[in-house]
Amino acid sequence: MRKKIVAGNWKMNTLPAEGVELAKGVVAGRGEVCSCVNFIVCPPFTHLSMVAEALKGSDIALGAQDCATEAKGAYTGEIAASMIAALGCKYVILGHSERRQYYGETSATLNKKMAQAYANGLVPIYCVGENLEEREAGKHFDVVKAQIEEVVYNLTEEQYKELVIAYEPVWAIGTGKTATAEQAQEIHAYIRTVLAAKFGAAAQETAILYGGSCKPSNAAEIFAKEDVDGGLIGGAALKAEDFLAIGKGFSK
Ligand SMILES: O=C[C@H](O)COP(=O)(O)O
């Protein structure tokens, strides 16, 4: 039985005090959602220690949205994986399309970040996905395959076992356009075959999350698909009620 995961990526939203309130709201309502759902919240770096405090005593895990390529040293403005781990993070989102698009992250960058994450006991949530042009040209399968081969294939079997994948079609992120449940299933199943080509049966255990305008009204239909194991939620993760309602997309 694969893990069911609902992860909230708060991106560059909320001030620290608002983030604490949001986290408290998620904790308060968590009991209404099946305990089978693993919730993760990924606030901005500046909120991590306060949100960690707000999550104490709950089963909601903490994640960061990125980490540095290097372990430590003269890298002004960077945040090392060891630092976020020390604040209580269990997860780190890596390779989000916004990082690839706006900050030029390449597979070479991401290989280094993955190594840092694993070296510090963090579980990466590795994001893949095509943009609109690539989708319209029918290149989406090739795009995600390359994003996996160039990074995930470099993991050891031991490292791979922990990995979480998030498929996020760039054209569906924050746009209100959602991939249909069928589109999501088609590419999730494909991603699993690409993972299985390298890691064999272990690919059956890998949680593959869908991200892109996932909301309470469409989560249940998307999560019902065989190869969709949850969601990486942006906008709808900023309201505790909506985030929890997405979790209810998994029936007990
Ligand atoms: O990481 C989350 C995704 O980018 C989805 O964002 P969204 O739910 O606002 O479309």
The ligand as a Gaussian input file, in Angstrom:
#p B3LYP/6-31G(d) Opt

LIG

0 1
 O        3.763000      23.333000      -5.584000
 C        2.580000      23.510000      -5.878000
 C        2.179000      23.705000      -7.238000
 O        3.038000      24.543000      -7.922000
 C        0.733000      23.927000      -7.477000
 O        0.359000      25.246000      -7.254000
 P       -1.192000      25.641000      -7.365000
 O       -1.925000      24.629000      -6.533000
 O       -1.292000      27.023000      -6.828000
 O       -1.562000      25.526000      -8.820000

